[in-house]
Amino acid sequence: MSNSVVISIIESMMFPDFGALYQRKGFNELKVESVRKAITLVKKQTIDYIVVEFSYAYSTNYSGIYKSNIEVLLVSLFKYSPNTKVIVLAKKKEMQYLHVLDAVDYPIHGVLQLPTTIDKMESLI
């Protein structure tokens, strides 16, 4: 698995550091600060996993039609990396809004409520 790649999209301080787990599992972790930067990477290389924190758009509308920060990422994966597994992290208050991702119809590999543990993440990879 030494060529396996995981992208961590770190947009908040709540994002857990799973670097030691990824290293132990043989993943090369690429850390980015935005969905846009992750999409750029997805266009250039094969990505096995993307770990991203979900944010619901309470009063704004991401990219006009989207209701969260990651829908545009999921749409991009259809074209550029359809086998990438997406793991969504969400705060307890955001969990009730995860259904907005259903509109994209890209399969979510797993959802973990924050704060989470390394054991729960390990069960997904």
N, C-alpha and C positions, 0 to 999 in steps of 0.2 A: 504493500500500500504506500510505498515511499513517494509515488507520484500523485497521490490523492491531495486535493486542495479543498480547503474550507475558507469561505469568506466570512469574516465577522464585520457586520455593519454596526459600528459603535456610534450611536447618536446621542446617548445619554450616560450619565454617571451610574445608572442602575445596571448597566450591561456587565454581566459577570465575566471574569477572566477564566476561560477554559483552556488557555494556552498549554498548560502541562498535560491535560487530557489529550489534546490534539497531537502533541508531540509524542506522547506514549503510544497513541494509535497509529503513528506514522503519517499524520497529515501535515501538510505545509499550510500554515494559517496566513492569510492575507487580511490585514486590518484596514478598513476604510471608514471614513467619517460620514459617508452619505450613500444613499441608494444610487444616485447618479454615478458615483465613482465605482460602485459595485457593477452596475450595468456596463460600464466601460471595460472592466475586467472580463465579464462574461462574454463580451463580444470577441475577446482576444484569445481565450483559452478555455479548456474544459474545467468546469467547477463541479465538484462532487456534492458539496453542501454549502448552503448559505444560512447563517444564523443572524436573525434580524429582530429588533424590538419593534413591536406593533405600536403605532400611535393613531388613534382615531381623530378625525378632523371634526372637532366640535363646532367651531364657528367659521372655519375657512374651508375651502374646497381645493384639495391638491390637484393640480393640473386640470382644473375645470370640472372633470366628471368624477374624479376619484374621491373616496371618502376616508382614505387612510394613506399613510406614508409608503406602503409597499405594493399597492396594486400595480403601479407602472412597472415595478420590478418583475412581478409575476407575468405580466403581459409580455415583457421582453424575453423571459425564459422560454416561452413557447417557440420563439423564433431562433434564439441563439444557443440555448442550453436546455432542451426539454427533459433531460434526465437528471438535472440538478434537484437534489432534495432540499426543501426549505423547512427550517425549524424556526418557529415564531415564538418569541418571548413576549409576554404581556403582563402588565401590572394588573392586579386584581380588578380595579375599576374599569380597565379596558377590555377584559375578557368578554363582557356582554356584547361587544361590538365586533368581534371577530367574524361574525356572519357576513360582513360586508365583503370579505375576501371571496365568498362563494360566487359573487358576480363574475369574477375572472375565470373561475373553473380550472385553475391550476392546482394540482394536488399538493396539499400541505403535509409534509412528512410527520410533523409533530408540533405540539404546542406545549410550552412550559410557562407556568405562572411564576412571575417574579415576586419575591426572591426565590431562586431555585438552587438546586444542589448539583454538584458534579456527577453524582450517581444517576440523577434523572437525565442529565445530558448524555451520559455514557450509554444509557439504555436506548437512545435514539441513533447513536452512531455506531 
